[in-house]
Amino acid sequence: CGAMQVGDISIEPVIDGVVRMEPTAAYQGMGTVSGAKGSNDEDWTPHRNLIADDGMLEIALGGFLVRTGDRVVLVDTGLGDLERGVMKGGRFLIELAALGVRPEDVTDVVLTHLHFDHVGWATKHGEIVFENATYRCDARDWEHFVGPDPGATKKLRPLESQLEPWTGTGTLFAGIDTMSAPGHTPGSTIIVVSSGTDRAMMLGDVVHCPVELLDDEWGGMGDVDPDLAKRTRVALARELEGTDTPVAATHFPGMRFGRLLAGSGKRSWVIG
């Protein structure tokens, strides 16, 4: 089911919807470094294990439920109850209920960044969905999106009274830290969960598909600063390689955790 236990802390995926598209189409267009890999069929030949049996790339939409002590935390909130292009959400609150959590139970909503497919259930029709929660994001993303971007402003301005922004790398509360990872957006952040000697990471959109951790020349998707985003991804892969730290990202197939293993000349990705 993609759940991960980190010491005393549980992490469970909450899937809002799934996009299925041609792998090469996912890595074409804006927000990637010129000449980066991913847009040609031959780029994918060594990575067929990351593609579904019918040749499509599965891109999840959703967030993670983290339970630590008396806190009920959401890391990102999916697309929301809407369709946008090939994206369709709508299942987030249903999946959350199946995990035994009502909207009023959520104590914290931690947003890795403020793109529309990560803040979809933050508000609905101008009303705060998680009424008892403290909403948290990097201040740089709030400044970048809320005000300058009309869509983000309409979606996010209503929660301002419940917002506690952070800046950069630091501790949010016991067991959950932020790791600044700019490039995809100015305040793009990795969320680090730790308990005792155990550790796991939720990567936001620093990485959309595990292939981006395997090949330094791979492209990104929708990066505000593609060159900085690439440097951030490469540094992350160097840090993770061979550490056995489980990582997941909102768009990974099934939002499943995996580990980046060091190999002779190339890295490999294993689920679990």
N, C-alpha and C positions, 0 to 999 in steps of 0.2 A: 504493500500500500504506500510505500515511500516514507513511512514514519522513521524517525531517527531519535535514539535516546542518547543524551549527552550527560552523563552522570545522573543527577536528579532532575534534569530538564528534558521535557519531551518536545519534539518538533514534528508537526504533521502538515502535509500539504492540504490546501483548500483550493480546489480547482473550480474556476469560474466558467471555463470553456476551453476548447482546443481548436487551434488552427492547423489545417493540413495543407501544405503547399509544396510545389517543386523546390527541392533544395537549392538549385541555382537561382531561382527567382527570389528566394529569401535574402540572398546576399548581393542583389543587384540594386543599383540606384544610390540614393543619397546617404551620406553619413558613413562612408567607408574610405579607407586610404586608397588612392589611385594605384591600380595594379595589384590590389590584394586578391588573395585566393577566395574561392567559394562560388564564383559565378559561372564556372565551367564544369561540365560533367566529369572531366578527367581529374579535377581537384578532389572530387568526392570518391573516386575509385578506392583509395586506401581506407575510406571511412564508411563503408557500406553498413557496418554494424550500428551506426548511429541513425540509420534511415529505416523506416518501416518496410515491411515485406513488399508492399505495393510501390515502393520507390519514393514515397512522400516523406517529407520532414514534418514531424509532429511538434508543434509549438504550443506549450501550455500557457494558459492565462490564469492568474490567481494570486495567492499569497500563502504565507505559512502561519500556522497557529503554534505559538510557543507558550508552554505552561511552565512557569518557574515560581516556586513558592506560592504566594497568594496572587501573583500576577497572571492575567490572561492576555497575551500579547499577540497582535496581528502584525506581521511583517509584509506590507503591501496588501492591497485590497482588490486586485483584479480589474477587469474592464468595466464592470457595472452592467446594469440591465439594458444593454443596447447592442446594436450591430453597427460596425464601422468597417467598411470594406469587407475583407475576408474574415474579420474578427467578430465573434458573437459571444457575449457573456450571459450572465443571468443565473448561474447556479451557486454562486458564492455563499449566500445565506442559507441555502438548502444544505450544502455540504457542511457548513459550520454547525447547523442544527444536528446533523447526523453525528457530529463529534461531541454533541452534548453542550454546545455553547450558544446562548442567545445573544443578540446584539448588546443588550444591557449588561452582560457579564464581562465584556471586554474592558480591560483597564488601560491598555495602551495600544495605539496604532502607530507603528514605526514605518515610515515611508523611505525606501531606499533612494528614490528620486521621484519627481513629480510628473512623469509622462502619464498620459491619460489612461493607459492600460495597467497602471499600478495604483491609481487613486479612485477607481471607478465606484467603489462602494464607500468611499470616505463620506460623501453626502449623496442624497437623492432628492431631486426637485427642490434643492436649496435647504433641505433639512439634514442635520447631522445624523448619520445612521447609528454610530456607536456613541450613544448620548452620554455615557459615563466615562468615556475614554479620554486620556490625554493624547493628543496627536503630536507626533514628533517628525521632523525632517531637518535636513541641513539648511541653515539660513541662506546659503548661497543659491540653493534651488528655489526657495520661496521668493527671493528677490528677482531671480531670472524669469520665473513663470507668472507669479501673482502680481498683476499690474500690466506687464508687457503683453501677456498672452490672454486674450479675451476668454477663451474656453477654459483655461486653467483657473482664471480669476473667478469666473462664475461658479466653477466646481468647488474651489477651495476657500474662497473668502468667507463663506459661512462658518467655517470651523476655526477661524482666527482666535476667537475667545478661548478656545481649548488647546491652543497651539503652544508647545514649548520647543522651539528650535534648538539645534545644536550647531556647532561649527567645527568641522574637521574630525580628527580622531580623538576618542575619549570613551569614558564609561557613561552609559545611560542610567543603569542601575545594576544591582548585583546579578551577574551572569550574562549580561548583554552589553557589548561594546560596539562602538562604531569605528570603522577603518575607512578613512577618506580615500576615494578611488575615482578621481575626476576624469572627465573626457567624454563619457556618454552624455552627461549633463555636468554643469559646474559643481554641483554638490553631490554627485553620485557617490553612493556609500555601500560598503560591504558590512553586513551585520555579523559579528562574531559572538557565538554562544559558547560559554565555558562553564564547567562544573568540575571541581577538583582538577585532575590532570587531563580531563577530556575536553575536546574543543571541536566545533564545527562552524562552517561559514555559510551564510546565504549571500549570494553574489549580486543580487539585484540584476541590472542589465550590463554590468561590467563584462559578463559573458552571457551570450544567448543560447549557445549550443556547446557541449563539451569539446567539439572539434577546435574551438578557438583557443583552448588550453593546450592542444596537442601540436599545433603548427603556428609558430610566431608570425608567419606571413599571411595568416587568415584574416579576412575582413571582419568588420563589425556590422551592426544594424542601427541606423538612425543616430549616429553619434554627433553631438554638437561640435566636438573638436576631435576629428578622427585620428590625428597624429598623437594627441595626448592619450586618447582612449587606447590606442595600440600600445603605447609605452606602459600604461597601467596594466593592461592584460598580460603583456610579456613579463613584467615584474611580478605579477600575481602567480603566473605559472612557475617562475623560478622559485618563488617562496613555497609553493605547494608541492613541487616535485619531490616525490619520495618521502613526504612527511606523514603520510597515512591520515591526514586530516580530511574528514568527509566534507564535501561541499555540494551545494545545490543552487540552482537559479530558477527564478519564476518561470522561465520559458523552456527549461529542460523537459524532455518527454516524461510525462507522469510526475514532474517535479521531483524526481528521484535523486537521492544523494549518491555521489560516487567519489572515487579517490584517483588522484593523478600519480601514476607509478613511474618511476625513473627506469629507463631501459637503455640498452646499448645503442646510442645514437638517436633514439626516439622515445617519446613518452607514450604511455598507454593509459586508457581510462577503464576503470572497473566499477560496476554498480555495487552500491551497498557500503 
